Every structure is written in C-alpha cells, then in structure tokens.
Amino acid sequence: MTTLQSNILENHTPTGREEAWRFTPLKRLGGMHDGTATPAERNSLAVKGALPTGATFAHQEIIAVTQTDDAIVNRIREFTTKGAVLTIAANAEISEPIFLNRTSFGTDTAEFSRVLIKAGNHSKSVVVLENTGDTHLAEDLEIVVEPGAHLTLIALQEWGSKTIHAARHHAIVDRDATFKSIVVTVGGDLVRLLPTVDFISPGASCDLSGVYFATAGQFFEHRMFVDHKVPNAKSRVNYKGALAGDKAHTVWIGDVFIRAAAEGTDTYELNRNLLLSDGARADSVPNLEIETGEIVGAGHASTTGRFDDEQLFYLMSRGINMDDARRLVVRGFFNEIVSEIGIAEIQERIMARIDDELAKAGK
Amino acid sequence: MSTLEIRGLKVSVETEQGAVEILKGVDLTIKSGETHAIMGPNGSGKSTLAYSIAGHPKYTITSGTVTLDGADVLEMTVDERAKAGLFLAMQYPVEVPGVSVSNFLRTAATALRGEAPKLREWVGEVRAAMESLKMDPSFAQRNVNEGFSGGEKKRHEIMQLELLKPKFAILDETDSGLDVDALRIVSEGVVRAKDASQCGVLLITHYTRILRYIKPDFVHVFANGRIVEEGGPELADKLEANGYAEYVTA
C-alpha cells in the first residue's frame, strides 16, 4: 500500500499509529475521536448581517456528498443527519462576502456539526467562516463547487485558548470550477484541519492557502489532500506558519495524488515556517505521488527557518527598533497570504492578532 | 557642526579557523559637510569599516573607539546608531519580503523623527525624492529590495539618505554595478542630500569614476586593514593613473 492510500483510515478509533493521526496528540482531542465526548447539536452557525440575494441558509437534513474514513467525521455523521446548508444560486454573482459566524457555547459538551456549502453553476461568491471564543467543535464541512462556479472560502480560527477544533473541509470541484480556500489559525489549544479537494471533472482548479501562528503549548495541524483523478486540473497550495514559545507545535502535511487518469495536471505546493524561539516544533511533510508522467508540472517545497539577521540589521540600521523590526518581518512574511483575503477589516484584524501573538511570545 | 571620530579601531570576524583580524587600527575624523573617500583594493577591509560603524553583529570590535560628538557609538544598538545620526547605504541591500517600500520608509522616518510624519507632507516628500532619482511611482508599492535590479537597489538606498537626513552617511560601494546614467543619478542624489543637510559623507569605493560626480575633500587609501596614505583630491588622480599596486605588495 502506498503512503497516500494508507491515509485512508479504517473506520475505527485512531490509536495514533496511523499515518493520518501520527502527529496529533489524541489525549487533547476532548474525546471527539473515541466516543468519550458528550456530543451536542448546537446549531451554532448563523448568518451574520443580511444574506445577499442569491444565497439561502437553513438548518436541515443533509445527505453526505463525500465519503470519508475520518474517525471524527464518521462520528459526527452517526450522531446527526442535520446541519447548516448555505446555497449559492446558479449564476448568482455575489460581490459582498457572506459571513457565517460560529457562536461558542463553552467546553462542557462537544458540538458535532455538519455544514454544506453549495456553489451553484457559474455562481461567484466569497464565504467567510468566523470562529471565535472557547468551544469543543467537531466539524464536517462539505463543499460542492458546481461547473463553472467560483467559490472563495475564508475560514478564520480566531479561537480562545481552551478551544479544541477538529474539522474536515472537503471540497468537490466540478468542471471548470475554481475553489479558493484561505485558512487562518491563530487561536485554540488544539486545531486539526483537513482541507481536502476532489477534482471530479477536467478544467477544475483549487488554490489552498493558509497562515498559522502557534504560541506556547498550542498544537495546530493542517493536513491537505488534493486528489487529481481527472485530466487538466490545477492545484496550488501555499501555507505559512510561525511558531514561538515552549511546546508550540505545528504540523503541515501536503498530500497530492496524481492518478493515472490525471494527464495534464499542474500542481505546486509550498509550506514555509518561521521558528521564532527555541522549544517550538514545526513538522512539514510535502508528499507527492505521481502515477502518470503526462503532466504540466508537479512540485513542492518546504522550508523552516529563523529570523534572518540580515533583514533585522537592515531595518534596524534605519532606526527601527528590534521589536518593530521583528513585527515588520513577521507581518511581511504573512502578508503574501493575508492580503489575498481581500477584506480590509479582516486583514487588519488578523495582522493585529499576529502582532499580539508575537508580543505574547516575547523574545 | 558634528564630528564622527574613529580611533585605533580594531575589528575581527569569527571564521572556521578562529577569529581573524580585519581592521588593524583605523583612525579617521569626519566633520559635517566634509566628504571623505576611502579607496582601496578588494579585501582591504573597507566594507568591514562601514559595517562595524553601523553595528553589524558579525563584527567584533577588539579595541578602539567610535564617537559621534563625544557619544560612544560602539555602546549603541544598531537602531540607536541610526537615531544618533548614522546612515549606511549598503552595497548589497537586503530583501524584506512582504514589506512595501512605502511602509518601510514611513516606519523608518517615524522611528528617526520620533513621531509619524504628517501624511500629506510625507507623501509629497517621498514623491519628490522618487522623482529626482527618476524612479517610477509604482516603486513605493513594491516589497523592499525584492526583485530590484542592482540600479534600483542603489537608488532606493540614496532615496533613504535623502528622506532620513542623517548627520553622517557612509556609502559602501554605492557605485558598484551602476551604468553611467545610473551612477550620475545616484551621485546627484548624494550631492543633493549633502547640500541640503550638510551631512558628512564617507564614500567607500574601489574606483575613481564616482569621484567625478562627488568631489572628495579628503582621500584615504585603505590597504590591509588600515589607512596607508592620505591626501586631497589629487591622491585620487594618482590612484587612477597607478592603481593600488604599490599598496598591496607585502
């Protein structure tokens, strides 16, 4: 069995020996993976502000559109058949972002939540998921991007320090459709996100970007899987992370599978980590598996480094003090991706949070 | 009137073979409004002198003093040196990804002036500096030194010199890698900055051609980690004719 196929877990309680779980501290999952959590259906996801024309939102029955062997997602599906459904009508071009806000209800029970986002034929929309406060949340988020549709999903994990969040973002991307995802994880005790993309028809493309900043004791895992099983699809993955403080731990896994049928595939994935102190650990594992040579391109890169002394010297030689110089360098590092969000208010809020995390981490 | 005074400066760097002494006792005094050219062959320690004054952590000062109007420069952090009035135009300016020129310049000006410059006046200042260095307005939105050509990097350094108005400017091989047009534009920027603020200039160069545009009051020949000959502008003419051969023979 290949490495990638071994990611497909049998539906049992993970032990930590499985490839998909080998980095995750299972004891810190609040029992969401092994059936010991007290699940609750809180329906905490709600539309913030007015819903624009062309979009509808309801709590209703959901028929799963994706298969999965993820233990947590399967426990969610066993627990409930209902969830939040956001539908973008076919041909709707919605210029204003749609905000979905998750209210947290504390950590006594664990919210087991299903969400379906459906972008209709040739629609164009931006959806922002805002996650704040303290909660235990197991989330099965399915995304359907119909032919010719263009969906941007911005998922913000600005959690408080007690949150445990395990989520799978599974997108099915159809012919000539584009799925763009920007993930920001800057809060929580443990966050484990599985951005997953299935290309089901030629001409589909995805752009998965993310930033994360872990400080002392935090564990953030971002594990992608992009499945090229049809010809002429394009994928880009670019995640950047910073770590500061004792036992800050991040994991980035980039699994890209180019199956024999996926001729004309164009894929590139990149992960860069900035280690800002001793005692922090960044795991970064790009993993490309290729079954056909008839492709446009396939590549990956992973770097983990510290502050560049030459950059700091240059800035300080212009009178900028050490703290401000570090802040500029870290902001600059994340800017490439944060500026992609395209919503000034959110970009400023995320940058301010990054400043705070950096200040909290001290020197 | 300010004075930058270097006395008996000895500097070493750590290498795999242990500490190696690069500067072997440098004495130099520069006053406001003066232009000093330091000329010498490659590897003579000219750049080490520039970076040591600016406080680069790679260099260890083993003895000697550097003072600016009596204040001990060697005790200052890198940013404190800039705030005291020192500016280093680097030979190889560093890329800072994701940080725009405009943000960088404003942050630096805010740090050096002690308060954020008023936005409208600042925009005008930057525009004027960019125009006089023949830089495209889009330059301000690019990331610091990222993807800049050699000439763009040097123009950017001199633009900072004009905007940040130091008491003393150290120009480390600002002329290297510039074609004739760029050399003239950059040199005019230096002269403009000097005329405007009466700063002292320490011009480090390998070649004499920049001295056609920036007239030195004093020329110092640097070889093997120390100043080996000093004179007026005529010394540059002699170097132009004879090269450094007589200084590098052991």
Interface residues (C-beta under 8 A of the other chain):
Chain A: D308 D309 E310 Q311 F313 Y314 L315 M316 S317 R318 G319 I320 N321 M322 D324 A325 L328 V329 R331 G332 F333 F334 N335 E336
Chain B: A54 G55 H56 P57 T77 V78 D79 R81 A82 K83 F87 L88 M90 P93 V94 E95 V96 P97 G98 V99 N103 F104 T107 A108 A111 L112 N143 V144 Q160 L164
